[in-house]
Amino acid sequence: MQIKKIVWATDGSNEAEDALKYAVYLAKEYSAEISGVYVSTKKVNSLSSDFYQLMQELFNDLDKTEKKEFEANFTSTKSKLKSQGVRFTGTILRGEAASKIVSFIHKEKADLVVIGTRGHGLIDKMLIGSTTLKVLKKSRIPVFAFKKSERKRASIKNILVPVDVFQHKGHALEYAADLATTLNAKIHVVYSIRLARHIYAVPSILNELIKHTKAELIKRVEEIKLKHRLRGGDASELRISTQVLHGVNPAIAITDYASSKNIDLIVINMHSRSGIKKLILGSITEKIVRSSHCSTLVVRP
């Protein structure tokens, strides 16, 4: 896995500044550079030619103030990161935030984008930011959806990888293995069985499901270790545990497990869909991004 360029998308919020700490943490570990991007979303809606001209002049003045503010912010960030040995550049764009960010990361040929899950507005503070959700859906590269935690220093020592044992297509576990090797982290691989309530009344069926899925998880782990050895790595350096979860709601089972194990990062596949559903983020993936206590790194299959 190559991480040579990281895009950090900021909206000027405190969470975006905290997300930068993780972009820097990963940049240092991978000797990568960071490209910061801020998108001004101010719009002018004309009711008349005179009104349009007045509002245009007003927004031009606001744009100049906003531009100066973020230019100063980026200049300060560049100086601070230079002293830490991390190369940084900042870019200011204007337009619809998500589409501009996605275009920017592809133009920059970035390997990873780091973005906060909350924004300035009240609704964005309550729910996952609409910009983040759109970037998750449209980005062709992995997205690190940062979620603020009590931890003051950026660190990733426990990685959780939810695996679908019925779908072989996906790179989350392989991606997590590369991350874990670089960051000296432990990987927790889980599969969550979705159960109807009445199945709990038949222990033999549940036990058989757990036995089958546990064997499949171990098989996936062995495949990853084999790939690691073929690339010249030492499989013993991969610390991987497996666990079968079960419940009525897989997303809740996974996020509860993440909380109980003090997981720092969840690495998960965005499931590919056909037809019109291609534009829809997998329901379990979206629920995990929304409700997990920790950050999530979403990988395209």
C-alpha positions in Angstrom: 0.0 0.0 0.0 1.3 3.4 -1.0 0.4 6.6 0.9 2.4 9.4 -0.6 -0.1 12.2 -0.7 -2.9 12.9 1.8 -5.6 15.4 1.1 -7.0 17.1 4.3 -10.3 18.7 3.7 -11.1 21.5 6.1 -14.2 23.7 6.7 -12.4 25.7 9.4 -14.2 23.9 12.3 -12.4 22.6 15.4 -13.0 19.0 14.3 -11.3 19.7 11.0 -8.3 21.0 12.9 -8.3 17.8 15.0 -8.6 15.7 11.9 -5.3 17.4 10.7 -3.5 15.7 13.6 -4.3 12.3 12.1 -3.3 13.4 8.6 0.0 14.5 10.1 0.4 11.3 12.1 -0.1 9.2 9.0 2.1 11.5 6.8 5.0 11.0 9.3 4.5 7.2 9.3 4.4 7.0 5.5 6.7 9.9 4.6 3.8 11.5 2.8 2.9 15.1 2.0 -0.4 16.8 2.8 -2.5 18.9 0.5 -5.0 21.0 2.4 -8.2 22.2 0.7 -10.9 24.6 1.7 -14.0 25.1 -0.4 -16.0 28.4 -0.1 -19.7 27.6 -0.7 -21.1 31.1 -0.7 -23.8 31.6 -3.3 -25.5 34.6 -4.8 -29.2 34.2 -5.7 -30.4 37.1 -7.9 -33.9 38.5 -7.6 -33.2 41.4 -9.8 -30.2 42.8 -11.7 -29.7 45.5 -9.1 -30.1 43.1 -6.2 -27.6 40.7 -7.9 -25.0 43.4 -8.3 -25.4 44.5 -4.7 -25.1 41.0 -3.3 -22.2 40.2 -5.7 -20.3 43.1 -4.3 -21.1 42.0 -0.7 -20.0 38.4 -1.4 -16.8 39.6 -3.1 -15.9 41.5 0.0 -16.7 38.4 2.1 -14.7 36.2 -0.2 -11.7 38.5 0.2 -11.9 38.3 4.0 -12.5 34.5 3.9 -9.6 34.0 1.5 -7.2 36.0 3.6 -8.3 34.0 6.7 -7.6 30.7 5.1 -4.5 31.8 3.3 -3.1 32.8 6.7 -4.3 29.5 8.2 -2.6 27.5 5.5 0.6 29.6 5.7 0.7 29.0 9.5 0.1 25.2 9.0 2.8 25.0 6.3 5.3 26.6 8.6 4.4 24.4 11.6 4.5 21.2 9.7 7.7 22.1 7.9 9.4 22.1 11.4 8.0 18.6 11.9 9.4 17.4 8.5 6.0 17.2 6.7 5.5 19.0 3.4 2.2 20.9 3.2 0.4 22.9 0.5 -3.0 24.6 0.8 -5.6 25.3 -1.9 -8.8 27.5 -1.7 -11.6 26.6 -4.1 -15.2 27.9 -4.6 -18.3 25.9 -5.4 -20.2 22.8 -4.1 -18.0 21.4 -1.4 -18.2 17.7 -2.0 -17.8 17.8 -5.8 -14.9 20.2 -5.5 -13.1 18.1 -2.9 -13.6 14.9 -4.9 -12.3 16.6 -8.1 -9.3 18.0 -6.1 -8.3 14.6 -4.6 -8.4 13.0 -8.1 -6.5 15.9 -9.7 -3.9 15.7 -7.0 -3.6 11.9 -7.5 -4.0 11.5 -3.7 -3.8 8.2 -1.9 -6.0 9.1 1.1 -8.4 11.9 2.1 -8.9 12.9 5.7 -12.1 14.7 6.5 -14.2 15.4 9.6 -17.6 13.9 10.1 -19.1 17.0 11.6 -19.3 20.6 10.4 -20.2 24.1 11.6 -24.0 23.9 11.4 -26.4 22.5 14.1 -27.6 19.7 11.8 -24.1 18.7 10.9 -23.2 18.6 14.6 -26.0 16.2 15.2 -25.6 13.9 12.1 -22.7 13.0 9.8 -22.0 16.0 7.7 -23.6 15.9 4.2 -20.3 16.9 2.6 -18.5 13.9 4.2 -21.3 11.5 3.2 -21.1 12.7 -0.4 -17.3 12.4 -0.5 -17.6 8.9 0.9 -19.9 8.0 -1.9 -18.0 9.7 -4.8 -14.3 9.2 -3.9 -12.4 6.5 -5.7 -9.7 6.5 -3.0 -10.0 5.5 0.7 -11.6 8.1 3.0 -10.6 8.6 6.6 -13.8 9.9 8.2 -12.4 11.5 11.4 -14.5 11.4 14.6 -13.5 13.5 17.5 -12.4 11.6 20.6 -11.1 12.3 24.1 -7.6 11.3 23.0 -5.3 14.3 22.7 -2.6 12.6 20.6 -3.2 11.0 17.3 -2.6 7.2 17.6 -3.9 4.0 16.0 -3.1 0.9 17.9 -6.3 -1.2 17.6 -8.0 -1.6 14.2 -11.4 -3.2 13.7 -12.2 -4.8 10.3 -15.8 -6.0 9.8 -15.8 -8.7 7.1 -18.6 -10.0 5.0 -17.9 -13.8 4.8 -20.3 -14.1 1.8 -18.5 -11.5 -0.3 -14.9 -12.1 -1.4 -14.5 -8.8 -3.2 -13.0 -6.1 -1.0 -9.7 -4.7 0.2 -10.5 -3.6 3.8 -8.6 -6.4 5.5 -5.6 -6.2 3.2 -5.5 -2.4 3.6 -5.8 -2.8 7.4 -2.9 -5.3 7.4 -0.7 -2.8 5.7 -1.7 -0.1 8.1 -1.1 -2.4 11.1 2.3 -3.3 9.9 3.4 0.3 9.6 1.7 1.5 12.8 2.4 -1.6 14.9 -1.3 -2.0 15.5 -3.4 -5.0 16.3 -6.3 -6.0 14.0 -9.6 -7.3 15.2 -11.5 -9.1 12.4 -15.2 -9.6 13.0 -18.3 -10.8 11.2 -21.7 -9.9 12.6 -24.5 -12.5 12.0 -27.9 -10.9 11.5 -30.4 -13.0 13.4 -34.1 -13.1 13.6 -35.2 -13.2 17.2 -36.7 -16.7 16.9 -33.3 -18.2 15.9 -32.0 -17.5 19.5 -34.5 -20.2 20.6 -32.6 -22.8 18.6 -29.1 -22.9 20.0 -27.9 -25.6 17.6 -28.5 -23.4 14.6 -26.8 -20.4 16.1 -23.8 -22.6 17.2 -23.5 -24.0 13.6 -23.6 -20.5 12.1 -20.9 -19.3 14.5 -18.7 -22.3 13.8 -19.0 -21.8 10.0 -18.3 -18.1 10.0 -15.4 -18.4 12.5 -13.8 -20.9 10.1 -14.3 -18.5 7.2 -12.8 -15.6 9.2 -9.7 -17.7 10.0 -9.4 -18.6 6.3 -9.5 -14.9 5.3 -6.8 -14.1 7.9 -4.6 -16.9 6.6 -5.0 -15.5 3.0 -3.8 -12.1 4.2 -0.8 -13.6 6.0 0.1 -15.5 2.9 0.0 -12.3 0.8 2.1 -10.6 3.4 4.7 -13.3 3.2 4.7 -13.3 -0.6 5.5 -9.6 -0.5 8.6 -10.3 1.7 7.0 -9.5 5.0 7.0 -11.5 8.2 3.5 -12.9 8.9 4.3 -13.2 12.6 4.3 -9.4 12.9 0.6 -9.3 12.0 -1.4 -9.5 15.3 -4.9 -10.5 14.2 -7.8 -11.8 16.3 -11.1 -13.1 15.0 -14.6 -12.8 16.5 -18.1 -13.7 15.4 -20.8 -11.3 16.6 -24.5 -11.8 16.4 -27.6 -9.6 16.9 -30.7 -8.3 15.3 -28.7 -5.2 14.0 -25.2 -6.0 12.7 -24.1 -2.3 12.7 -25.0 -1.9 16.4 -23.2 -5.2 17.2 -20.1 -4.0 15.4 -20.0 -0.5 17.0 -20.7 -1.9 20.5 -17.8 -4.3 20.0 -15.6 -1.4 18.8 -16.4 0.5 22.0 -15.8 -2.4 24.3 -12.4 -3.1 22.8 -11.2 0.6 22.7 -10.9 0.5 18.9 -9.1 3.5 17.4 -10.1 3.0 13.8 -12.6 0.9 11.9 -11.5 -0.1 8.3 -14.5 -1.2 6.2 -15.4 -1.8 2.6 -17.9 0.3 0.8 -20.0 -2.4 -0.8 -20.4 -2.0 -4.6 -23.9 -1.9 -6.0 -25.3 -2.2 -9.5 -27.6 0.2 -11.4 -29.1 3.1 -9.5 -27.9 1.6 -6.2 -24.3 2.3 -7.2 -24.9 5.8 -5.7 -26.1 4.5 -2.3 -23.5 3.9 0.4 -23.9 0.4 1.9 -26.5 0.7 4.7 -24.3 -1.1 7.3 -21.2 0.9 6.3 -23.2 4.2 6.6 -24.6 3.2 10.0 -21.2 2.4 11.3 -19.7 5.7 10.1 -22.6 7.5 11.7 -22.8 5.7 15.1 -19.2 4.5 15.9 -17.3 6.2 18.7 -14.1 6.2 16.6 -13.0 7.2 13.2 -13.7 5.1 10.1 -11.6 4.5 7.1 -13.8 3.5 4.1 -12.2 1.5 1.3 -13.7 0.9 -2.1 -13.7 -2.8 -3.2 
